[in-house]
Amino acid sequence: MINGNTGIIAHIGYPTRTFKSPMIYNPYFESIGVDAVVVPMGCKPEQFPALLKAVFTLTNIRGAIITMPYKIAAMALLDEAGPAASIAGACNAIRLEADGRLRGDLFDGEGFVRAARHKGCRIDGVRALVVGCGGVGSAIAASLAGAGAGSLSLFDQRAGAASELARRIAARYPAVRLSTDSGDPAGHDLVVNATPLGMNPDDPMPMDVSRIPREALVGEVVLEREVTKFLQAARARGCRSFVGTDMLFEQIPAYLEFFGFPPATVETLRGLARF
Amino acid sequence: MINGNTGIIAHIGYPTRTFKSPMIYNPYFESIGVDAVVVPMGCKPEQFPALLKAVFTLTNIRGAIITMPYKIAAMALLDEAGPAASIAGACNAIRLEADGRLRGDLFDGEGFVRAARHKGCRIDGVRALVVGCGGVGSAIAASLAGAGAGSLSLFDQRAGAASELARRIAARYPAVRLSTDSGDPAGHDLVVNATPLGMNPDDPMPMDVSRIPREALVGEVVLEREVTKFLQAARARGCRSFVGTDMLFEQIPAYLEFFGFPPATVETLRGLARF
């Protein structure tokens, strides 16, 4: 029950209709008696810097969750960034430190790695393809590299996006084999669609599904549709897969820790979520 | 259940611990299936203008409730003010008009008048004493004048506060008899404590209770304590009285209308409120 003492976590993005965080965190907070609430805040691009600054002047702010399209823009507003955020150049969680500095970090990739492990994928030495090198694709690639991936194939339609990401990963993780010249899924153990393709039913496929090895694990970041046309096609080939909401739930414990709330298991969070 | 489509009413003030609005509006919204939520936002004075501007850039903002200490400061940030706000020089509700202008109005006084009527007080021709001519005292005086009060005695410890308010009321309601030289409750039908005195148990009395006529109706604006020492003393004299929360509840239907939500009766709101 929201009252005058309730702490706020501002969930900032645009549009807001696909936001899932309020329906995950709020039932959890209620279940354990934590007086805090995730509040959706829809924000247009030109207003984002002023809004972020303003919410962190609130006396009852507990943190901010940053989603599309502000994960990259938020980086310029931080005083310091955690390792995953620094590599990916994006952040999705911000807190105010005791000394007044804004610290941001990125948990998409951590959630993806945890979800893949949950599906039995061994990350150490894995050969992974990441299609889409925007905020979430960069996060996943950075976390895969940090978790010991053997090779990373990075691909993006936008010229330079994949090579720029590869350069940053190579600087930190020189042992990872990197390539950026192809979105061909052949020869990979782990295949990721990190593009927005799949949000709409008539989107084209993000890659040639007929080239995905049948033994590969296929992951998806789209939250709007639980099973996209792309995942349906991968499953029809016999591939194991996991959906965007798996990645979403797997990252929540990391956020809770970042914001200073009591820890929760993914199973508890799934059981309480209301969507 | 808060979700990505939920509209926000920002309740802005400082400190936030005495906020009651979330526990009144939110159960009501839930009961009628309106997807909106009142969110407490604690704000320090130097941040108020930037915060107010920022919240009205949110794509899901439905309005703002303004409480202490910003009711007067908010006036400078409006594009237009309703009649009660203009007279009192304070506002406690702000909405964004379709053309982008910020419109503010003031409902404290309207709530007070409704609460007094509910207690059987005839406002037309009433002789009223208002002690405390800050935001809420000004609001009550303005609404009493607008509702047909016969005379208004205005008193404030701060030099000039009462006479300044009297000047503004006289300009709009020339028929009301006004005096500003005394806080003596003798000779009044309706007596109001509109000072913060009573929030703390060791506060001095806002007026000489032994001079309140036994047949007078005594009203209080303090929300922190349901029955203040002042009201206890007035009741001990045999006076009828009403408390700050009466005024609070009576004004909610006016707010709901202002923000464009379905109407509610005070009885419904009281039955649903959770505090």
Contacts between the chains, C-beta under 8 A, distances in Angstrom:
chain1	res1	chain2	res2	distance
A	1	B	22	7.8
A	1	B	23	6.6
A	1	B	26	7.6
A	1	B	274	5.7
A	2	B	22	4.2
A	2	B	23	7.5
A	2	B	26	5.8
A	2	B	37	6.9
A	2	B	38	7.0
A	2	B	39	6.9
A	2	B	40	6.9
A	3	B	19	6.8
A	3	B	22	5.7
A	3	B	23	5.8
A	3	B	40	7.3
A	3	B	275	7.3
A	4	B	15	7.8
A	4	B	16	4.3
A	4	B	17	4.7
A	4	B	18	6.0
A	4	B	19	3.3
A	4	B	20	7.6
A	4	B	22	7.2
A	4	B	40	5.3
A	5	B	16	6.9
A	5	B	17	5.7
A	5	B	40	7.9
A	6	B	22	7.2
A	6	B	40	5.9
A	8	B	39	6.5
A	8	B	40	7.6
A	8	B	41	7.2
A	14	B	59	6.3
A	15	B	4	7.8
A	15	B	59	7.4
A	16	B	4	4.3
A	16	B	5	6.9
A	16	B	59	6.8
A	16	B	60	6.0
A	17	B	4	4.7
A	17	B	5	5.7
A	18	B	4	6.0
A	19	B	3	6.8
A	19	B	4	3.3
A	20	B	4	7.6
A	22	B	1	7.8
A	22	B	2	4.2
A	22	B	3	5.7
A	22	B	4	7.2
A	22	B	6	7.2
A	23	B	1	6.6
A	23	B	2	7.5
A	23	B	3	5.8
A	26	B	1	7.6
A	26	B	2	5.8
A	37	B	2	6.9
A	37	B	39	7.4
A	38	B	2	7.1
A	39	B	2	6.9
A	39	B	8	6.5
A	39	B	37	7.4
A	39	B	39	5.2
A	40	B	2	7.0
A	40	B	3	7.3
A	40	B	4	5.3
A	40	B	5	7.9
A	40	B	6	5.9
A	40	B	8	7.6
A	40	B	60	6.2
A	41	B	8	7.2
A	41	B	58	5.3
A	41	B	60	7.1
A	42	B	58	5.7
A	42	B	59	3.2
A	42	B	60	4.6
A	43	B	57	6.8
A	43	B	58	6.3
A	43	B	59	6.9
A	44	B	57	6.7
A	44	B	59	6.7
A	47	B	54	7.1
A	47	B	57	4.0
A	50	B	50	6.9
A	50	B	53	7.3
A	50	B	54	5.3
A	50	B	57	7.4
A	51	B	54	4.7
A	51	B	57	6.4
A	51	B	58	7.3
A	53	B	50	7.3
A	53	B	54	7.8
A	54	B	47	7.1
A	54	B	50	5.3
A	54	B	51	4.7
A	54	B	53	7.8
A	54	B	54	3.6
A	54	B	55	7.5
A	55	B	54	7.5
A	57	B	43	6.8
A	57	B	44	6.7
A	57	B	47	4.0
A	57	B	50	7.4
A	57	B	51	6.4
A	58	B	41	5.3
A	58	B	42	5.7
A	58	B	43	6.3
A	58	B	51	7.3
A	59	B	14	6.3
A	59	B	15	7.4
A	59	B	16	6.8
A	59	B	42	3.2
A	59	B	43	6.9
A	59	B	44	6.7
A	60	B	16	5.9
A	60	B	40	6.2
A	60	B	41	7.1
A	60	B	42	4.6
A	274	B	1	5.7
A	275	B	3	7.3
